[in-house]
Amino acid sequence: MMETKNEFNQTDYLKNQMKYLGFGESEQLHKDLEKGINSKKQEFEIKTTSDKTLPGNKAEFTLKFNKSENGGVFFNSYDAKLTKENGEEISQNFRVNRENSFTAKEAINLMEGRSVKIEFHNPKSDQQETAFVQFNFDEPKTEKGNYMFQNFYQNYGVDTEKIMEKSNLIFDKPEYKDNAIKSLEKGNIVKVKFDLDDKIMEGKAVLNPQYRNLNLYDNDMNRINTNKPLQGIEDEEKHEKANVKEQSIKR
């Protein structure tokens, strides 16, 4: 009885882990998990998809599990592949940790070129710190086949609330503002209202930490050039920006 109970708890934990990371809780996903757990294989994979991409893009995921000698089953990492409307493919392996793992939606946001705010352990200060990260598509991939990250640390001065104020965003309720901050920092495209030339417009916003501003768009995702980089920021960011391998970040 005890063995059955342990197995049930483990399966339930893995189901919740997949749900938390944004892979859903479909019947097929759970069936594939149980099939892998009950198989004799030491390693198994589950394939799934997501529709949370930009229109025309397609996201596919391969979830990777392995078993320990004492019967434990662990969700170690997942491969993510984004196929763009023009056929271009972008792929990355994301490790799964107990804390601070990238969700499926955050993985999509990174592959589509947006930034995500993370928390990481800084070995120099031995403290937990935050940073915005995005893929550096201009650099060759690592030996493991992953993109390197561009990192914008706390001292780079990305303040989402101040950036939104500079962009003249309008919120009907205070909680809408808080929700927008959290969503922008996850790399999401956020529906917003903003004041443009004394007219209230509805559109969408994307946080751009590299230039410490918002990219604003109309509802058809046509860019509205209301934000311009601060004078000299392009030169400044070359000195402050650091590219490190993906292994140096725990997420």
N, C-alpha and C positions, 0 to 999 in steps of 0.2 A: 504493500500500500504506500509505503514511504517513497519508493522509487517512482511510482506512478504520480504521486503528488509533486515530487521534484520536477519530473518531466513536464507536468502541466504548468507549473510556475515558470519554468524556463521558456516554454512555448509562448505563454502569455506575455512574458517580458519582451521577447523578440518581436511579437506582434505590436506591442506598444511602442517599441523602439522604431519600427518601420513607420508607424502612424505619426510619431513625434517628428520624424525626419521628413515627413511630407510625401511618403510613398502610398499612403492610403490604407484602407483596411478592407479591400475587396475580398470576396469569397475565393477568387482564383489565387490571389496573393497568399492567403492563409493556407489554401490547399497545397500550393507549391512549397511553402515553408515546411509544413508537416511532412510532405513527401521527402524533402531533403533531410529533415531530422531523422526520419525513420529509415533512410537508406543506409547502406553500409559504407558509403563513400566518406572519406575524411574531410573532403571539401565539396561544396555544392554552390550553385548559382541560381538566382531568380531573376528573370527578365520582366521589366515593366516599362510603362511609358507615362508621359505627362502631357497635358494639353495647356499648361500654364506658360506657354511661350508667346512671343510676338506672332501675329498672324502670318502664316506661311512657313513658320519654323516647326521643327519636330524634335522632341526630346525622347531619348531612349536611355534606360538605365539597366545595368547588370549588377545586382546586389551579391556580394561575395561573403560566404560563410565558411567557417572551418570548425572542426571538432577537436576537443582535447582528449587525452588518453583516458581521463576519468569520466568522459561522457558529456562534458560541457559543450555547448554550441555557441559560437560567437559571430556576430555581425562585424566584420573587420573593415570593409571598405566597399565602395561602389564605383563602377566605371560609368561615366556620363558621356553621352554623345549628342551633340546638337547638329541637326542637318538644316541648313538655312534654305530659304526659298530658292536661292540660286544654285543649290547643290553643294555648296561649301560645307565641309564637316569639321567640327571642333570637338575634341575629346579630352577628357581629364579623369584621373583617378582621385577620388576623395576618400581620405581615411575616416573611419568612424571611431570616435572616442566617447568615453562616458560623458564628457563635458565638451561643449564648444565645437560640435560637428556642424559642417555646412548642411543645411537642409536641401532637399531636391530643388525647391524654388530658388534658393540662393545660388545653387550650382548653375541653374539656368541663367540667372541674372549675370553671373560672372562670365559664362560662355557667350552671352549676348553683348558683353562689353561694358557692363555696368559694375559699380563698386559695392562692396559689402563691408559693414563695420563688424569687427571681430574683437574678441578679448583674448589676449595671449600672455604667456609668462615671459617676461623680459629677463634673460639670464644675467644681464649686466647689473640691473637694479634689484633682481630677485623679487620683483613685484608683478602683480597682474596689471596689464595696461591695455588700452584700446588702440585700434588702428583701423584705417580704411584700406582695403586691399582690392586690387583688380588685376586681371591677367595682363601680362606684358606680351602682346602678340608680335612685337618687333624683335624679341630675343629668341634664339633657338630653344627648343624644349630641353628639359633635363634628361639625364640618362634613363630615367624611369618613364620618359615620354610625357612628362607634365610641363605645363607652362610655368614660367617663373612669375612671381608676383611683383607688382609695383605696390609699395607700402607707403602710406601717409600716416606717420605716427602723431601722437598727441601734440608734440611741439610744432607740427606743421600748421596747427591752428584751424582745423576744420570744425566750425561751430554751426551745426545745422539750423538751430533756431535763428541765429543772427543772419544766416544766409537767406532764410525764408523771409525775414523782415526786409532785407535789402531787395528782395524780388517782389515786394508788394503783394504777397499772398493774402487772401481774405478768407476768414473762417467764421462760419455762422455760430459755432459753439466752441468753447475752449478745448473740449475733449477732441474735437476734430483736428486741432493743431497738434496735440500730443500724438494722436494716431498717425498723422502725416509724417512727423519726425521719425517715429519708429519704422514706418514703412519705407521712407526714403533711405534710411540707414541700412535697410535690408537689401537695397538695390532694386526695389520695386519701382514701376512706373505708376505715379500717383495722380489721381484726378484732383484738380485744384481750381480755385477761382483766383484771378489776379487782376490788379488795376493796371491797364495799359493805355496810356494817353487819355486818362480820365474816363475810361470805359471799363466796365466790369466784364471780363472774359472768362469763359470756362475752357479749360484745356488740361494738359498733363505736364508733369514735372519729373525730372530725373536729377538726382544729386550728382554733382561733378566735383569730387574732393580735390582733384588735381588743380583746378582753377578756383576752388572755394566759391562755387556759385551753383545755381540751378540751370539746367537746360530746360527751357519752357517750349511747349509745343501746343498746337491747336488739337482738336479732337481727332484729326486725321493724321496726327504725328508729323505735321509740317513744322519745322523749327521756327520759333519766334525769337528773333535776336534781341531780346530785352536785356540780357546779361552779357557783359563784356568782361574779360579777364582784367584784374587789377593791373595797373601800369607796372611793367617790369616783372610780372609774376612768372613769365616763361623762363627768364634767366634765373630767377630766385629758386624756382622749383627744381632746376637742374642740380643745384647745390644741395638741396634738402632731401630730394627723393633718393631712396635706396632700393636697389633690386636685390632680393635675396632668394635663395632656392626655396621651393615649397616645403622642404623638410624642416625648415627653421621655424615654421609656424605650426602650432599644435592643432589647428583646425584643418 
